Each structure stands twice: as C-alpha cells, then as structure tokens.
Amino acid sequence: MKILLVGGGGREHALAWKMACSPLCDKMWAAPGNPGIAQHAECLDIRAMDIGGIVSFVRDNAVDLVVVGPEEPLAAGLADAVRQAGALCFGPSAAGARIESDKAYAKNLMRAASVPTAEARIFTDLGLAKDYVLSRDHGVAVKASGLAAGKGVVVCLEPYQAVKPLEDMMERKVFGEAGNTVVIEELLAGPEATVLALCDGRNIYPLPPIQDHKPVGDGDTGPNTGGMGTYSPVPLVDDKAMDRIEREILVPIVDAMRRDFGRYEGVLYAGLMFTPAGPKVIEFNCRFGDPECQPLMMRFRSDLVEVLVATAQHRLDRMTVEFDPRPAVCVVMASGGYPGSYAKGYEITGIDQAEALADVKVFHAGTALQDGTLVNSGGRVLGVTALGETLAEAQRRAYEAVAKIHWKDCFCRHDIAAKAMR
C-alpha cells in the first residue's frame, strides 16, 4: 500500500514511525515531513496546506491512503479533495473539521445535542463582549473561535483580566481572522484529560485516555502552550468514567454531526474537565493531539495502517485495537523563550544516546537539517517518550533520556505525570 502522510510535527513523526512497522506499508511519503519522519518516509517539498499539490501527487503516484495530521488542511477541505481524487483518506471533511475550526459552531452543536460543557456566550462585537465580562462576578475563559495553533485560549481568574485578551483577539488581531468571533466561557474546576476516539461515520472506537500539560512552567504556571508533555493511561479516567464519556459525550456529538452534515470520519479529540458534576467538554479537535499522539503510538500494539484503512472504509466495527498495558510518558523539550519568541538554528546533540535507552523514542516536532546538522527550528522541538512497567518508571526513563539531549537554551517541564502519582 502506498501512503502519503500530511504534516511535519511530532504527531506526524509518531504516526510515521508506527505506520512504517506495518507489513501493509509498501511505500510512504510525507508532505512536508521533518528529519525524524525522514527515517521512515520520503519527504516531499509540498506544504501541508498545498491542497492542489497534494491531490496532484496522489493522482500521479497512485497513492492508496492519505493520512492527514494537522487541523488546518482538514479545515481547508483536504480530505474532501483527496476522496474526490479516488484515494482513501483518514481525516474528516471540512464540514467535520468545523468541530475544531469554529468554536462557536462547536458550542452551539454541543448545546443542541445536550453534551455537557461550560456555559458560554458568543460575541462578534468587542464592546458587547467587554460589557459582558465586566458584568460578571467570576472569572472566564476567553477563546478565539477560529484556529489559533492551540494558543487562542486565555484563562482569566478575574473578569477585568478578560478585557485585554478580548482587545488582542478582536481589535489587534493577534490570531488573525480566528479572533473575529470569540467564545466566553465560565471557568470550570477540576482535573483535565483527553479522550480520542476513532470514527468511521457509523462506529466509534474510544482510545485510552491521555493527560496533557498546557502551561509552560512547572506546577501549571505561565502561559498556555501547544502542550509541554503527556502521559497515558490516566488513573483519573477509569472504565466507569469512559463508559459515561462515550454515552454522554462521544455518541451524542457524533450523532449531532451526522444530522448536521453527514458522516464524521477520522479521529475525534475530546478535551475534558472532570468537574464535581461529571466530565464536561472543554474543546473538540478534529485530529490526533500533539503531544497526545506520542504516548498513544508508543503503547499502540495493533497494525496502525490496518486500523486507519478500516476507519476510512467504514468497517471499524470489525477491528480490535490492542495497547501495551505499560504506561507511557512524553516530555516536550522546547526552545528557550517559547511560547514567545525564540532563536533557531542551534545544534541538537544526544538523541542517539537517548534512544539507546530501553523503551525510549524521541519524536521530532520542530527540527531541521542545516548543512547536514540537526538544529532546532520550532518552539516545541522534541517529544522524548518512554514506556515503563509503572508510571513512575516511565517518567524516570523519559527524564533520563531528556538529560542526554542538549541544544542552547533548551528547556522542559520537570513535573510531567507528577499529578497522577500524588
């Protein structure tokens, strides 16, 4: 089978690594890929958002399966175009991707389907939005409705603190058009976790829960990022909780999408908060999370290509997906200054030594080759991921691997998975 992987981050490296293990994979390309993905696939000079270029490549090379990693090309209709070209595609249509690309749409859909979520108001007028937050007695979460690379959410513990992010989003356009509409939500209290589910348009297959760490600093301090580390499974989310999540959240929202536009195909990401009243949705995404995908793929024992093809062919009900019972921990190593400005082009050393450790894999998220030397090229650079017999062992092994890797000004959080061991 000929496979084209779209994207070039840590999520895509994890997917490429696992797909390359499949006997069904005869040839794999990546558009555009990265130096880590290049170990498993031929990287192409095609951007993930070049829909015309990707479709032409699919046709010219008789690609059988396209796996789309990032949300932007899905929201732009890449999956629709690939299917029209006659290839299988793992990823939702543009209509399905609205569950992530339009938070106002997602909020209204959740309301219609009675999916538990935070109470919210939606605004397109800055003055009305400011009047609303200043009239409240409690803090709020301010969200840009459109895609903002995981950074379009600002938590404000006091109502007056919401004025500046509203002005940033709606007036100063710090997230471009994504901030034309904002969603202002009540603040929920409780621990968070992520549940991903494979969806083939008719069937839902929930995957093991994962917990992400969004704030940049230890102890959940500092601004939100795209994710500084993850672990799986999550002791907080037991079988009883998973049954409730499937019954009250996953099934109703997939049914609501089917009524609204038709089949939702691909993976559905549910970011959840476990409140005293039960799990509530913070956000839905239309793709594998990054860095949630890394520990998930470390634990994935089944043939990933077979599972993705079954999802794309609407026969997920015939699949049984097996996972390693051992926990996995992923620690993100980032460039100094992230999530603000940071310098690029520093040489990265020690990855080979880190991967020489048992059950350790280093996934490339923001790397590049510069005159044959591996350098940092992004904010989140590496996802150092390890398995262990216990969560504590997986954590210890991940940080042992992190200690072997270096580039100028690199940093990481030092408490990934610590919440689960208190």
Sine and cosine of phi, psi and omega as CSV:
sin_phi,cos_phi,sin_psi,cos_psi,sin_omega,cos_omega
0.00,0.00,0.70,-0.71,0.05,-1.00
-1.00,-0.09,0.79,-0.61,-0.13,-0.99
-0.82,-0.57,0.69,-0.72,0.12,-0.99
-0.90,-0.44,0.85,-0.52,0.06,-1.00
-0.98,-0.18,0.80,-0.60,-0.02,-1.00
-0.98,-0.22,0.84,-0.55,0.03,-1.00
0.75,-0.66,0.12,-0.99,-0.06,-1.00
-0.47,-0.88,0.54,0.84,-0.02,-1.00
-0.91,-0.41,-0.23,-0.97,0.00,-1.00
-0.91,0.41,-0.61,0.79,0.07,-1.00
-0.85,0.53,-0.72,0.69,-0.03,-1.00
-0.93,0.36,-0.57,0.82,0.06,-1.00
-0.89,0.45,-0.68,0.73,0.02,-1.00
-0.88,0.47,-0.68,0.73,0.02,-1.00
-0.91,0.41,-0.68,0.74,0.01,-1.00
-0.89,0.46,-0.70,0.72,0.00,-1.00
-0.86,0.51,-0.70,0.71,-0.04,-1.00
-0.97,0.25,-0.62,0.79,0.03,-1.00
-0.91,0.41,-0.56,0.83,0.00,-1.00
-0.90,0.44,-0.34,0.94,0.03,-1.00
-0.98,0.21,-0.21,0.98,-0.11,-0.99
-0.99,0.16,0.72,-0.70,0.11,-0.99
-0.92,0.40,-0.26,0.97,0.03,-1.00
-0.98,0.21,-0.28,0.96,-0.07,-1.00
-1.00,0.05,0.97,-0.25,0.04,-1.00
-1.00,0.03,-0.60,0.80,-0.04,-1.00
-0.47,-0.89,0.69,-0.72,0.02,-1.00
-0.73,-0.69,0.72,-0.70,0.14,-0.99
-0.90,-0.43,0.30,-0.95,0.09,-1.00
-0.70,-0.72,0.68,-0.73,0.01,-1.00
-0.81,-0.58,0.97,-0.23,0.01,1.00
-1.00,-0.08,-0.20,0.98,-0.06,-1.00
0.98,0.21,-0.15,-0.99,0.07,-1.00
-0.40,-0.92,0.07,-1.00,-0.06,-1.00
-0.86,0.51,-0.50,0.86,0.06,-1.00
-0.95,0.31,-0.70,0.71,0.03,-1.00
-0.89,0.46,-0.51,0.86,-0.02,-1.00
-0.89,0.45,-0.27,0.96,0.09,-1.00
-0.95,0.31,-0.29,0.96,-0.10,-1.00
-0.82,-0.57,-0.29,0.96,-0.11,-0.99
-0.56,-0.83,0.37,-0.93,0.10,-1.00
-0.99,0.11,0.87,-0.49,-0.05,-1.00
-0.99,0.11,0.67,-0.74,-0.06,-1.00
-0.94,-0.34,0.47,-0.88,0.08,-1.00
-1.00,0.06,0.86,0.50,0.01,-1.00
-0.74,-0.68,0.83,-0.55,0.01,-1.00
-0.95,0.31,0.47,-0.88,0.01,-1.00
-0.88,0.47,-0.47,0.88,-0.01,-1.00
-1.00,-0.02,0.04,1.00,0.03,-1.00
-1.00,0.08,0.98,0.20,-0.10,-0.99
-0.89,0.46,-0.68,0.73,0.03,-1.00
-0.88,0.48,-0.69,0.73,0.01,-1.00
-0.90,0.43,-0.64,0.77,0.01,-1.00
-0.92,0.39,-0.71,0.70,-0.01,-1.00
-0.90,0.45,-0.64,0.77,0.05,-1.00
-0.88,0.47,-0.67,0.75,0.02,-1.00
-0.90,0.43,-0.66,0.75,0.02,-1.00
-0.85,0.52,-0.72,0.70,-0.01,-1.00
-0.93,0.36,-0.72,0.70,-0.10,-1.00
-0.93,0.37,-0.44,0.90,-0.08,-1.00
-0.92,-0.39,0.21,0.98,0.04,-1.00
0.76,0.64,0.74,0.67,0.02,-1.00
-0.92,0.40,0.72,-0.70,-0.01,-1.00
-1.00,0.05,-0.64,0.77,-0.10,-0.99
-0.68,-0.73,0.76,-0.66,0.12,-0.99
-0.93,-0.37,0.79,-0.61,0.03,-1.00
-0.92,-0.40,0.89,-0.45,-0.09,-1.00
-0.98,-0.18,0.86,-0.51,-0.01,-1.00
-1.00,0.09,-0.84,0.54,-0.14,-0.99
-0.99,0.16,0.32,-0.95,-0.02,-1.00
-0.98,0.20,-0.54,0.84,-0.11,-0.99
-0.86,0.51,-0.77,0.64,0.03,-1.00
-0.91,0.41,-0.50,0.86,0.07,-1.00
-0.91,0.42,-0.70,0.71,0.02,-1.00
-0.90,0.43,-0.47,0.88,0.00,-1.00
-1.00,0.09,-0.03,1.00,0.10,-1.00
0.99,-0.13,0.33,0.94,-0.03,-1.00
-0.88,0.47,-0.69,0.72,-0.02,-1.00
-0.88,0.48,-0.64,0.77,0.04,-1.00
-0.87,0.49,-0.70,0.71,-0.04,-1.00
-0.92,0.39,-0.62,0.78,0.01,-1.00
-0.91,0.42,-0.69,0.73,0.01,-1.00
-0.91,0.43,-0.62,0.79,0.05,-1.00
-0.91,0.42,-0.45,0.89,0.04,-1.00
-0.99,0.16,-0.08,1.00,0.11,-0.99
0.99,-0.13,0.11,0.99,0.01,-1.00
-0.98,-0.21,0.40,-0.92,0.16,-0.99
-0.95,0.32,0.54,-0.84,0.02,-1.00
-0.66,-0.75,0.74,-0.68,0.14,-0.99
-0.99,-0.15,0.96,-0.29,-0.04,-1.00
0.47,-0.88,0.56,-0.83,-0.04,-1.00
-0.97,0.25,0.31,-0.95,0.11,-0.99
-0.91,0.42,0.17,-0.99,0.07,-1.00
-0.86,0.51,-0.59,0.81,0.04,-1.00
-0.90,0.44,-0.66,0.75,0.03,-1.00
-0.93,0.38,-0.59,0.81,-0.02,-1.00
-0.93,0.38,-0.24,0.97,0.05,-1.00
-0.88,0.47,-0.36,0.93,0.03,-1.00
-0.86,0.51,-0.41,0.91,0.09,-1.00
-0.95,-0.31,-0.64,0.77,-0.14,-0.99
-0.97,0.23,-0.19,0.98,-0.01,-1.00
-0.64,-0.76,1.00,-0.03,-0.07,-1.00
-0.91,0.42,-0.49,0.87,0.06,-1.00
-0.91,0.41,-0.69,0.72,0.07,-1.00
-0.87,0.50,-0.72,0.69,-0.02,-1.00
-0.88,0.48,-0.66,0.75,-0.01,-1.00
-0.90,0.44,-0.69,0.73,0.01,-1.00
-0.92,0.40,-0.60,0.80,0.03,-1.00
-0.91,0.41,-0.66,0.75,0.04,-1.00
-0.89,0.46,-0.66,0.75,0.03,-1.00
-0.87,0.49,-0.71,0.70,-0.04,-1.00
-0.90,0.44,-0.53,0.85,-0.05,-1.00
-1.00,-0.08,0.05,1.00,-0.04,-1.00
0.84,0.54,0.58,0.81,0.08,-1.00
-0.99,0.17,0.77,-0.63,-0.03,-1.00
-0.90,0.43,0.81,-0.58,-0.02,-1.00
-0.39,-0.92,0.14,-0.99,0.00,-1.00
-0.93,0.36,0.58,-0.82,0.14,-0.99
-0.90,0.44,0.60,-0.80,-0.11,-0.99
-0.46,-0.89,0.36,-0.93,0.17,-0.99
-0.82,-0.57,0.54,-0.84,-0.04,-1.00
-0.90,-0.43,0.72,-0.70,-0.06,-1.00
-0.73,-0.69,0.58,-0.81,0.19,-0.98
-0.88,-0.47,-0.07,1.00,-0.01,-1.00
-0.92,-0.40,0.85,-0.53,-0.07,-1.00
-0.89,0.46,-0.69,0.73,-0.03,-1.00
-0.88,0.48,-0.70,0.71,0.01,-1.00
-0.91,0.41,-0.60,0.80,0.02,-1.00
-0.91,0.42,-0.69,0.73,0.01,-1.00
-0.92,0.40,-0.67,0.75,0.04,-1.00
-0.86,0.51,-0.63,0.77,-0.04,-1.00
-0.91,0.41,-0.76,0.65,-0.06,-1.00
-0.91,0.41,-0.58,0.81,-0.02,-1.00
-0.96,0.28,-0.24,0.97,0.04,-1.00
-1.00,0.03,-0.13,0.99,-0.08,-1.00
-1.00,0.04,0.39,-0.92,0.02,-1.00
-0.99,-0.13,-0.24,0.97,-0.08,-1.00
-0.78,-0.62,0.24,-0.97,-0.01,-1.00
-0.92,0.39,0.20,-0.98,-0.05,-1.00
-0.63,-0.78,0.25,-0.97,0.20,-0.98
-0.94,-0.34,0.80,-0.60,0.01,-1.00
-0.97,-0.22,0.83,-0.56,-0.07,-1.00
-0.81,-0.59,0.79,-0.62,0.21,-0.98
-0.92,0.39,0.73,-0.69,-0.10,-0.99
-0.94,0.34,-0.52,0.85,-0.04,-1.00
-1.00,0.00,-0.12,-0.99,-0.03,-1.00
-0.96,0.29,0.76,-0.65,-0.03,-1.00
-0.66,-0.75,0.53,0.85,0.08,-1.00
0.82,0.57,0.58,0.81,0.05,-1.00
0.97,0.23,0.11,0.99,-0.08,-1.00
-0.90,-0.44,0.13,0.99,-0.12,-0.99
-1.00,0.00,0.43,0.90,0.01,-1.00
-0.82,-0.57,0.78,-0.63,0.05,-1.00
-0.82,-0.58,0.84,-0.54,0.03,-1.00
-1.00,-0.03,0.81,-0.58,-0.06,-1.00
-0.86,-0.51,0.93,-0.37,-0.05,-1.00
-0.95,0.32,-0.43,0.90,0.07,-1.00
-0.87,-0.49,0.62,-0.78,-0.06,-1.00
-0.82,0.58,-0.64,0.77,-0.05,-1.00
-0.90,0.45,-0.42,0.91,0.00,-1.00
-0.92,0.38,-0.26,0.97,-0.02,-1.00
-0.98,0.18,-0.27,0.96,-0.08,-1.00
-0.89,0.45,-0.74,0.67,-0.04,-1.00
-0.89,0.46,-0.76,0.65,0.02,-1.00
-0.88,0.47,-0.53,0.85,0.08,-1.00
-0.90,0.43,-0.70,0.71,0.03,-1.00
-0.91,0.42,-0.64,0.76,0.04,-1.00
-0.86,0.51,-0.72,0.70,-0.08,-1.00
-0.97,0.26,-0.73,0.68,-0.19,-0.98
-1.00,-0.03,-0.46,0.89,-0.06,-1.00
-0.96,-0.29,-0.76,0.65,-0.04,-1.00
-1.00,0.09,-0.19,0.98,0.09,-1.00
0.83,0.55,0.71,0.70,-0.01,-1.00
-0.91,0.42,-0.38,0.92,0.08,-1.00
-0.93,-0.38,0.38,0.92,0.01,-1.00
0.89,0.45,-0.62,-0.78,-0.05,-1.00
-0.92,0.39,-0.30,0.95,-0.03,-1.00
-0.87,0.50,-0.42,0.91,-0.04,-1.00
-0.99,-0.11,0.15,0.99,0.03,-1.00
-0.89,0.46,-0.57,0.82,0.09,-1.00
-0.88,-0.47,0.67,-0.74,0.04,-1.00
-0.83,-0.56,0.48,-0.88,0.11,-0.99
-0.92,-0.40,0.82,-0.57,0.01,-1.00
-0.94,-0.35,0.89,-0.45,-0.11,-0.99
-0.91,-0.41,0.45,-0.89,0.19,-0.98
-0.91,0.43,0.49,-0.87,0.07,-1.00
-0.99,0.16,0.81,-0.58,0.08,-1.00
-1.00,-0.06,0.43,-0.90,0.00,-1.00
-0.87,-0.50,0.68,-0.73,0.04,-1.00
0.62,-0.78,0.21,-0.98,0.05,-1.00
-0.95,0.32,0.40,-0.92,-0.03,-1.00
-0.92,-0.38,0.43,-0.90,0.13,-0.99
-0.39,-0.92,0.29,-0.96,-0.01,-1.00
-0.88,-0.47,0.70,-0.71,0.13,-0.99
-0.85,-0.53,0.85,-0.53,0.07,-1.00
-0.98,-0.18,0.57,-0.82,0.03,-1.00
-0.68,-0.73,0.74,-0.67,0.15,-0.99
-0.96,0.26,0.67,-0.74,-0.02,-1.00
-0.72,-0.70,0.77,-0.64,0.01,-1.00
-0.93,-0.38,0.25,0.97,-0.02,-1.00
0.99,-0.14,-0.40,0.92,0.03,-1.00
-0.79,-0.61,-0.58,0.81,-0.10,-0.99
-0.89,-0.45,0.45,-0.89,0.02,-1.00
-0.83,-0.55,0.73,-0.68,0.02,-1.00
-0.80,-0.60,0.99,-0.11,-0.01,-1.00
-0.92,0.39,0.59,-0.80,0.01,-1.00
-0.96,-0.28,0.23,-0.97,-0.04,-1.00
-0.86,0.52,0.61,-0.80,-0.03,-1.00
-0.92,0.38,0.41,-0.91,-0.04,-1.00
-0.68,-0.73,0.52,-0.86,0.12,-0.99
-0.87,-0.49,0.79,-0.61,0.01,-1.00
-0.99,-0.16,0.29,-0.96,0.06,-1.00
-0.81,-0.59,0.99,-0.16,-0.11,-0.99
-0.98,0.18,-0.71,0.71,-0.04,-1.00
-0.90,0.45,0.49,-0.87,-0.14,-0.99
-0.95,0.30,-0.46,0.89,-0.15,-0.99
-0.95,-0.32,0.33,-0.94,0.07,-1.00
-0.80,0.60,0.56,-0.83,0.01,-1.00
0.95,0.32,0.37,0.93,0.00,-1.00
0.85,0.53,0.72,0.69,0.04,-1.00
-0.96,-0.30,0.37,-0.93,0.05,-1.00
1.00,0.07,0.01,-1.00,-0.07,-1.00
-0.93,0.36,0.37,-0.93,0.06,-1.00
-0.94,0.35,0.50,-0.87,0.04,-1.00
-0.80,-0.59,-0.12,-0.99,0.13,-0.99
-0.97,0.24,-0.10,1.00,0.00,-1.00
0.77,-0.63,0.83,-0.56,-0.06,-1.00
-0.97,-0.26,0.03,1.00,0.03,-1.00
0.35,-0.94,0.38,-0.93,-0.07,-1.00
-0.56,-0.83,0.26,-0.96,0.17,-0.98
-0.50,-0.86,0.38,-0.92,0.01,-1.00
-0.43,-0.90,0.61,-0.80,-0.02,1.00
-0.97,0.23,0.01,-1.00,-0.05,-1.00
-0.90,-0.44,0.92,-0.40,-0.03,-1.00
-0.82,0.57,-0.51,0.86,0.02,-1.00
-0.84,0.54,-0.56,0.83,-0.13,-0.99
-0.97,-0.22,1.00,-0.02,0.00,-1.00
-1.00,0.03,-0.05,-1.00,-0.05,-1.00
-0.88,0.48,-0.62,0.79,0.02,-1.00
-0.90,0.44,-0.67,0.74,0.04,-1.00
-0.91,0.42,-0.64,0.77,0.02,-1.00
-0.89,0.45,-0.65,0.76,0.05,-1.00
-0.87,0.49,-0.66,0.75,-0.01,-1.00
-0.93,0.38,-0.65,0.76,0.02,-1.00
-0.88,0.47,-0.69,0.72,0.01,-1.00
-0.90,0.44,-0.70,0.71,-0.09,-1.00
-0.95,0.31,-0.67,0.74,-0.14,-0.99
-0.99,-0.13,-0.29,0.96,-0.11,-0.99
-0.85,-0.53,-0.86,0.52,-0.13,-0.99
-0.93,0.38,-0.78,0.62,-0.02,-1.00
-0.89,0.46,-0.74,0.67,0.00,-1.00
-0.88,0.47,-0.62,0.78,-0.05,-1.00
-0.96,0.28,-0.59,0.80,0.05,-1.00
-0.92,0.39,-0.63,0.78,0.08,-1.00
-0.89,0.45,-0.64,0.77,0.01,-1.00
-0.90,0.43,-0.65,0.76,0.04,-1.00
-0.91,0.41,-0.62,0.78,0.01,-1.00
-0.89,0.46,-0.65,0.76,0.03,-1.00
-0.92,0.38,-0.53,0.85,-0.09,-1.00
-0.98,0.20,-0.71,0.70,-0.10,-1.00
-0.65,-0.76,-0.19,0.98,-0.04,-1.00
0.84,-0.54,-0.48,-0.88,-0.12,-0.99
-0.96,0.27,0.70,-0.72,0.19,-0.98
-0.99,-0.15,0.85,-0.53,-0.09,-1.00
-0.80,-0.60,0.73,-0.69,0.01,-1.00
0.77,-0.64,-0.71,-0.71,0.05,-1.00
-0.84,-0.55,0.65,-0.76,0.04,-1.00
-0.93,-0.38,0.80,-0.61,-0.04,-1.00
-0.97,-0.25,0.86,-0.51,0.05,-1.00
-0.93,-0.38,0.94,-0.34,0.11,-0.99
-1.00,0.07,0.87,-0.50,-0.18,-0.98
-0.86,-0.52,0.50,-0.87,0.19,-0.98
-0.87,-0.50,0.73,-0.68,-0.05,-1.00
-1.00,-0.08,1.00,-0.09,-0.07,-1.00
-1.00,-0.02,0.19,-0.98,0.08,-1.00
-0.84,0.54,-0.40,0.92,0.01,-1.00
-1.00,-0.01,0.03,1.00,-0.02,-1.00
0.92,-0.39,0.01,-1.00,-0.03,-1.00
-0.93,0.37,0.70,-0.71,0.07,-1.00
-0.78,-0.63,0.51,-0.86,-0.05,-1.00
-0.99,0.16,0.80,-0.60,0.15,-0.99
-1.00,0.02,-0.68,0.74,0.00,-1.00
-0.33,-0.95,0.42,-0.91,0.22,-0.98
-0.93,-0.37,0.62,-0.78,0.15,-0.99
-0.84,-0.54,0.34,-0.94,-0.12,-0.99
-0.96,-0.27,0.33,0.94,-0.08,-1.00
-0.39,-0.92,0.15,-0.99,0.12,-0.99
-0.87,0.50,0.61,-0.79,0.06,-1.00
-0.97,0.24,0.32,-0.95,0.08,-1.00
-0.71,-0.71,0.96,-0.29,0.42,0.91
-0.97,-0.23,0.40,0.92,0.03,-1.00
-0.90,0.43,-0.53,0.85,-0.06,-1.00
-0.91,0.42,-0.50,0.86,-0.12,-0.99
-0.90,0.43,-0.81,0.59,0.05,-1.00
-0.92,0.40,-0.50,0.87,0.03,-1.00
-0.89,0.46,-0.71,0.71,0.01,-1.00
-0.95,0.32,-0.51,0.86,0.09,-1.00
-0.88,0.47,-0.55,0.83,-0.04,-1.00
-1.00,-0.03,-0.16,0.99,-0.11,-0.99
-0.96,0.29,0.88,-0.47,-0.04,-1.00
-0.98,-0.21,-0.37,0.93,-0.03,-1.00
-0.97,0.24,0.09,-1.00,0.07,-1.00
-0.98,0.21,0.95,-0.30,-0.09,-1.00
-0.88,0.47,-0.66,0.75,0.00,-1.00
-0.87,0.49,-0.69,0.72,0.02,-1.00
-0.86,0.51,-0.65,0.76,-0.01,-1.00
-0.93,0.36,-0.67,0.74,0.00,-1.00
-0.92,0.40,-0.64,0.77,0.04,-1.00
-0.91,0.42,-0.69,0.72,0.03,-1.00
-0.87,0.49,-0.62,0.79,0.05,-1.00
-0.91,0.43,-0.70,0.71,-0.02,-1.00
-0.93,0.37,-0.42,0.91,-0.02,-1.00
-0.99,-0.15,0.18,0.98,0.10,-1.00
0.88,0.48,0.66,0.75,0.04,-1.00
-0.71,-0.70,0.63,0.78,0.00,-1.00
-0.91,0.42,-0.41,0.91,-0.01,-1.00
-0.91,0.42,-0.26,0.97,0.01,-1.00
-1.00,-0.06,-0.01,1.00,-0.10,-0.99
-0.98,-0.21,0.57,-0.82,0.21,-0.98
-0.84,-0.54,0.87,-0.50,-0.06,-1.00
-0.98,-0.18,0.80,-0.60,-0.03,-1.00
-0.97,-0.25,0.61,-0.79,0.03,-1.00
-0.80,-0.59,0.55,-0.84,0.12,-0.99
-0.89,0.46,0.78,-0.63,0.00,-1.00
-0.93,0.36,-0.28,0.96,-0.02,-1.00
-0.95,0.32,0.61,-0.80,0.05,-1.00
-0.94,0.34,0.39,-0.92,0.07,-1.00
-0.77,-0.64,0.60,-0.80,0.03,-1.00
-0.79,-0.61,0.73,-0.68,0.06,-1.00
-0.88,-0.47,0.84,-0.55,0.05,-1.00
-0.94,-0.33,0.84,-0.54,0.01,-1.00
-1.00,0.09,0.80,-0.60,0.14,-0.99
-0.99,-0.16,0.78,-0.63,-0.15,-0.99
-0.84,-0.55,0.28,-0.96,0.05,-1.00
-0.98,0.19,0.64,-0.77,0.01,-1.00
-0.81,0.58,0.77,-0.64,-0.04,-1.00
0.97,-0.24,-0.40,0.92,0.01,-1.00
-0.89,0.46,0.65,-0.76,0.19,0.98
-1.00,0.03,0.21,0.98,0.13,-0.99
-1.00,0.04,-0.46,-0.89,-0.02,-1.00
-0.95,0.30,0.50,-0.87,-0.04,-1.00
-0.48,-0.88,0.40,-0.92,0.02,-1.00
-1.00,0.04,0.52,-0.85,0.01,-1.00
-0.89,-0.45,0.20,-0.98,0.14,-0.99
1.00,-0.01,0.19,0.98,0.04,-1.00
-0.99,0.12,0.67,-0.75,-0.02,-1.00
-0.92,0.39,0.70,-0.72,0.03,-1.00
-0.97,-0.23,0.77,-0.63,0.02,-1.00
-0.81,-0.59,0.38,-0.92,0.17,-0.99
0.99,-0.11,-0.02,1.00,-0.04,-1.00
-0.90,0.44,-0.68,0.74,0.01,-1.00
-0.87,0.50,-0.67,0.74,0.02,-1.00
-0.91,0.42,-0.62,0.79,0.02,-1.00
-0.91,0.42,-0.68,0.73,-0.04,-1.00
-0.97,0.24,-0.19,0.98,0.09,-1.00
-0.96,0.29,-0.29,0.96,0.06,-1.00
-0.95,0.31,0.52,-0.86,-0.02,-1.00
-0.90,0.44,0.70,-0.72,0.11,-0.99
0.85,0.53,0.62,0.79,0.07,-1.00
-0.85,-0.53,0.69,-0.72,0.10,-0.99
-0.70,-0.72,0.72,-0.70,0.02,-1.00
-0.96,-0.27,0.91,-0.42,-0.02,-1.00
-0.99,-0.12,0.74,-0.67,-0.02,-1.00
-0.99,0.11,0.79,-0.62,0.02,-1.00
-0.89,-0.46,-0.66,0.75,-0.02,-1.00
-0.67,-0.75,0.90,0.45,0.00,-1.00
-0.84,-0.54,0.31,-0.95,0.07,-1.00
-0.46,-0.89,0.32,-0.95,0.12,-0.99
-0.99,-0.16,0.79,-0.61,0.01,-1.00
-0.82,-0.57,0.96,-0.27,-0.08,-1.00
0.81,0.58,0.65,0.76,0.04,-1.00
0.99,0.14,-0.01,1.00,-0.01,-1.00
-0.96,-0.27,0.71,-0.70,0.03,-1.00
-0.97,0.23,0.81,-0.59,-0.04,-1.00
-0.73,-0.68,0.28,-0.96,0.09,-1.00
-0.98,0.20,0.66,-0.75,0.00,-1.00
-0.74,-0.68,0.05,1.00,-0.02,-1.00
-0.58,-0.81,-0.04,-1.00,0.02,-1.00
-0.97,0.23,-0.83,0.56,0.12,-0.99
-1.00,-0.02,0.88,-0.47,-0.24,-0.97
-0.97,-0.23,-0.74,0.68,-0.06,-1.00
-0.69,-0.72,0.53,-0.85,0.14,-0.99
-0.90,-0.43,0.99,-0.14,-0.07,-1.00
-1.00,0.08,0.91,-0.41,-0.23,-0.97
-0.82,-0.57,0.69,-0.73,-0.06,-1.00
-0.63,-0.78,0.52,-0.85,0.16,-0.99
-0.98,-0.18,0.45,-0.90,0.08,-1.00
-0.46,-0.89,0.35,-0.94,0.04,-1.00
-0.89,0.45,-0.50,0.87,0.10,-0.99
-0.78,-0.62,0.24,-0.97,0.04,-1.00
-0.89,0.46,-0.62,0.78,0.02,-1.00
-0.89,0.46,-0.63,0.78,0.02,-1.00
-0.93,0.36,-0.65,0.76,0.05,-1.00
-0.88,0.47,-0.66,0.75,0.03,-1.00
-0.90,0.44,-0.74,0.67,-0.01,-1.00
-0.86,0.51,-0.68,0.73,-0.04,-1.00
-0.93,0.38,-0.63,0.78,0.03,-1.00
-0.89,0.46,-0.70,0.71,-0.02,-1.00
-0.96,0.29,-0.46,0.89,0.13,-0.99
-0.90,0.44,-0.63,0.77,0.04,-1.00
-0.94,0.35,-0.67,0.74,0.03,-1.00
-0.83,0.56,-0.65,0.76,-0.06,-1.00
-0.90,0.44,-0.32,0.95,-0.02,-1.00
-1.00,0.01,-0.16,0.99,-0.09,-1.00
-0.96,-0.28,0.63,-0.77,-0.03,-1.00
-0.49,-0.87,0.59,-0.81,0.36,-0.93
-0.46,-0.89,0.27,-0.96,-0.11,-0.99
-0.86,0.52,0.79,-0.62,0.09,-1.00
0.93,0.36,0.24,0.97,0.02,-1.00
-0.92,0.38,0.44,-0.90,0.03,-1.00
-0.44,-0.90,0.22,-0.98,0.08,-1.00
-0.44,-0.90,0.24,-0.97,0.20,-0.98
-0.97,0.23,0.50,-0.87,-0.06,-1.00
-0.94,-0.34,0.20,0.98,-0.07,-1.00
-0.78,-0.63,0.45,0.89,0.03,-1.00
-0.90,0.43,0.78,-0.63,0.00,-1.00
0.98,0.20,-0.01,1.00,-0.04,-1.00
-0.90,0.43,-0.51,0.86,-0.02,-1.00
-0.86,0.51,-0.57,0.82,-0.08,-1.00
-0.98,0.20,-0.15,0.99,-0.06,-1.00
-0.91,-0.40,0.21,0.98,0.01,-1.00
-0.98,0.18,0.00,0.00,0.00,0.00
